[in-house]
Amino acid sequence: MSQVSDVESALSARSLGPAIVESMWILMSIASLVVAARFYVRAHLIKNFASDDWVIMLSFVLTIVATICFTIAVHYGLGRHENLLSPAASVMAFKWNLIGQVIGILSATFARISFCMMLFAITSVQQRVSRILLWTIVITQLILNVALSIFILAQCQPITKLWDHTTQGTCLAPQNQEHFGFFQGSINSATDLALAIFPATIIWNLNMRIAVKLSLIITMGLGIFTMVASVVKTIYLKGLARVSDYSYETSYLIIWFCIEIWLLITAASIPTLRPLLLKSRRTLYDSNGNRGTVPSLSNNPSRWDRRKHFSNLESDHIELTEHPQNARIEVSCRSSEGDKACTISPEGNSGLGGITRTVELEISY
């Protein structure tokens, strides 16, 4: 009997708090590196910031605040069984948990909107269906998630009764939050799936090499992992109203919620790192002596030595610099029956490192 009692005591004393904190801060570290690289690309390579950069920064800051709130909640007992907490600790754990959830909902909203804004940059005005779909996602995200945030805070009067059940007041039935949360989670999961597939429909029709298309589709389709996290989180939301040991039983919900948000920020930022990858590849080509250079076409087009600059470049990317703007342009060249066909793509003003337009030119020997 004593051994059984010891096992039960050990299980009841088990805390998921360390798992919550470790998962949050590890994912935050990874996302911080990706966001820092994104802003390095904007500041030093493209030398231009877009509105989606500032929206993702807002999401990033809000997620850090939410992560801090959840960490404070763990300090007070989130992740431990309710019967092991003092009444004061239970109230504080519930309070900071709730604040973190509301901030996290808004953060995830801005991350999705930032990704939509990036997609606007590669859709033309003529692609009306695509742009209407993106606007629908943006508006739905704003209305749905802001409404849920308000609902969470307004379901009890006074608001302090949300986390302190000894306070005199009234609250809506817990099933209301469960149903609203499940509906919101389902819509967000469907949105993540749509945003993972949608870029492929745009990129596939762009004038670029298949390898480049596939790489962009993969990097912009990383939101599929966000969808998985969102689905798992939504499953945990389904039984929220029947939770009796709130501080312990909502631990996995918080873990998957944080995974969802940090993956959203990371997935929305990775596609913007393409210019950095191209620069790294060019640097590698330089060090191996495999890269050609092209002088300014605008200043001296007659002095372009085709033999010098287009030898052995059938599958290479080379850099073209135009002064005084110092705009970077990606040139992809292939030979066909004595002619050199090149595609020039500007590497700026686009959230994806310049895939908004291409110019075809023919160079004959």
N, C-alpha and C positions, 0 to 999 in steps of 0.2 A: 504493500500500500504506500509506503514511503517513497518508493521509486516512482510510482505513478503520480504521486503528489508533487514530486520534484520536477517531473516532466511538464505537468500542467503549470507549475509556477514559472518554469523557464519559458514556456510558450506565451503565457500571459505577460511576461516581462519583455518579450521581444518587441523591438522598436524598428519601424520602417523609416524613421527620421533620417538616419545616415544615408540610406538609399535615395531619399528625396534630395538631400543636399548635394550628394556626389553627382547624381545625374544632372541636376540643374547647372551646377558650376562647371562641370566638364563640357557640357553642350554650349554654355555661354562662352567658354574659352575658345572653342572651335569657331563659333559664330563671330566672335570678336576679331579673330584673325582674318576671316573672310571679308567682313565689313571694312576692316582697316585696309585690306588689299584693294577693295572696291574704291575707296576714297583716294588711295594712292594712284590708281589708274586714272581717276577723274582729274586729280590735281596735277599729276606729272606727265601723263601720257596723252590723254585727250585734252587736258587743260580746259575743261568745261564741265560744269555741274548741271544736272537735269533735276526737274522737280521730283522725280521718283527717288533720287538720292536722299533728299531731305525727308521724304515720307518714310523711307526705310530707316533713316536715322531716328526719327520720332518713334517708330516701332521698336527699334533697338533700345533706346533709352527707357521706354515704358516697360519693356521686358526685363531689363535690369532691375527696375523698381519692383516689379512683380516678384522677381527672384529673391530680392532682399526681403520682401514681405513674407514669402513662404519660408525663408530661412529663419526669420524671427518666429514664425508660427511653430516651426520645428523646435526652436529653443524652448518654447512654452509647452510643447507636448504633442504637436502634430506628428503622427506616425506611431504614437503609443496608445495603448488601450485607455479608454475613457475612465475606467474605474481606478486607474493608477494615478490620475491627475487630481490635483486640488481644484476646488471650484474656481478659484481665481485664475489658475493656470489654464483650465479648460476654456474659460471665457476669453482669455487673451489669444489662445491658439485658434479659436473659432474666428475671432475678430480679424486677425492678421491673415488667416486663410481666406476669408471672404474678400478682404481688400485686394489681396493678390489675384484672386479670380477675376474680379471686375476689371482691374488694370490689364490683366492678361488677355481678356476678351477684346478689349480695345486695341491692344498691341497686335494681336493676330489679324484684326480687321485692317489696320494700316499696312501690315506686311502684304496682305493679298492685294490691297489697292495699289501699292507700289509696283507689284508685279504686273498688274493690269496697265499701269501707266507706261511701263517699259514696253509692253506689247503694242500700245498705241503708237509708239515710235516706229514700229516696223509694219504698220498697216496703213495703206493709202486711203485717201478720202473715198476712192471708188469702191473699196471693200466695205460697203455699208453694213452687210450682215455681221461681219466680224466686229466692227466698231459698235454696233448696237448690242451685240452679245457682251462685249467688254463693259459698256456703260451699264447694262443690266446687272452684271456682277458687282460693279462698284456701288451702285445704288442699293442693291439688295444687301450687300455687306454692311453698309452704313446703317440702313434702317433696322435690319434684323439684330445686329450685335449691339448697337446703341440702345435699342428697345429692351434687349435682355439685361443689359447693365442697369438700366433704370428700374426694370422690374425687380431685379435682385435686391436693390437698395430700398425699393418702395414697398416691398411685400409685408413689412412689419411697421407698425406705428406704436411707439416711437421707434426710430431706426436702431437704437441700442438693444432692443429686444431681439434683433437678429442674432446677436452673439451672447446675450445674457438673458436666459429664459426666466430668471427671477424678476425681471423688470415687468411692471404692470403695463399691459397693452394688448394689442391684437395682431395676429398674423394670418396671412392666407394659408390655405391648406398646402402642405409640402408637395402634394401631387401636381400642383400648378407649376412649380418651378421645375419638377421632373419632366413634365410634358413639354414645357417651353424649351427647356435645355436640350431635350432629346430632338425636338424639331430643329432647333438651331444647329445642333451638332450634325444632324443629317444633311442639312442644307450646306454647311461648311465642308463636309466630306465630299459632297457632290461638286462643290465649287473647286476644291483642290484637284479632283479628278479632271474636271473640265480645263483647268489652267495647266494641267500636265499634258493634256492631249492637244489643246488649242494651238500652241506654237508650231506643232508639226504641220498643221494645215496651212500656216502662213509661210513657213520657211521652205517647205517643199517646192513652192512655186517661185522662189527667188532665183535669180540668175547667178548661181555659184556652183562650185564643184560638189559632187555627191558626198565626198569625204567631209567637206566643210558643213554641208547640210546635216549630215548624220551627227556630227559632233555637236552642232547647235541644238538639234532636236533632243539629244541625250541630256545636255547640260540644262536645257530649259524644261525638260520633262522630269527633273528631280522632285518636283512637287508630288509625284506618285507616292514617295515615302511619307510625305506630310499627310497625304490622304489616309494611309494606313494608320498612322498615329491618331488621326482625327476619328477614324472608325472605332479604334480600340477605346479611346476616351469616351465616345458617345455610348458605347456598350456599358461602360461603368456608370454613365449618367442615368441609364434606364432604371437602375434600382436605387436611386438617390433617396427617394421618399421612404424607403423601407430600411434605411440604415439606422441602426440603434447605437453602434459604437462609432460615432462620427469621426473622431480624431484618428482612429486607426483605419476604418474601412474606406475613407476617402483618400488614403495615401496613394494608391495606385492611380486614382483619377488625377491627382495633382501631378504625379510623375509623367503620365502620358500627356497631360495638358501642357506641361513645360517642354516635353519632347516636340510636340506639335508646333509650338510657337517658335522655338529655336530652329527647327528644321525649315519653317516658313521663311525666316530671315535668311538662313544660309542658302536655301534653294533660290530665293529671289535675288541673291547677290552673286552667286557663282557665274551666271551667264555674262555678267559685266566684266569678268576677269579675262576675257578673250584677248584684248590688246596686250595684257601682261604676258600671256602665254605665247603670243606671236613675237613679242620682243625677246623673250627667252629663247625661242627657236632661232630667231635671227642672230642672236648673240652666239648661239651654238654653231650656226653656220659660219659666222665670222671666224670663230676660233679654229674651225676645221678647214677653212679656205674654200668652202663650197658655195659661197654666196656671191652673186654679182651685184653691181650697183647701177642705178640709173640716174643720170644727172637731171637737172630741172628741164622739163619740156617747154615750160613757158618762157624761159629766158634764152635758151639756145637749142631750139629743136633741130637745127641743121647739123649740130655737132654730136648728135647721138650716134655713137659707133656701135652698130648692131652686132658686129662680130665680137666686139669686146664685151658687150653687156648682155648678150643673149646666148652665149655659148653654154651648153650643158644646163639649161634652165627649164627644160620641158615640164618638170613637175615641181618647180621651186616657187617660192614666194619671195619677192624682192621689194625693197622699199623705195618709194619715190618721194622726194621732198621738194615742195614748191615754196619759193620765197616771194614775199616776205611773210606770208601767213604760217610758214613752216608746217603745213598740213601733211599728215602722214597718209600715204595711199598704198594700199595693198595691190600688187600687180601679179597676176597669175598668167603664165605664158605656156603655149604649146606650139609645136611645129607641125605643119601639114603641107606636104608637097611643095617645099621651098618657101612657104609663107609662115610668118610668125604671128599667131593670134594671141592677143593679150586682153585680159579683163582687168580693169582698174576699179577698185572699190575704196572709197574714202574711209579712213579710220577715225572718224570723229563725229560729234553731234548725234551719235546714236547710242542708246543704252547697250548695244551689243557690239560696240567697237566698229561701227560703220558697215551695216549691211542694208542700208536703206535704198541705195541706188548703185548701179554699175554702168560703166561706159565701155563699149566694145571698140577695139581698134585693130587694124591689120597692118603688119609690118612685113614688107616683101624684100627678099634678098635679090 
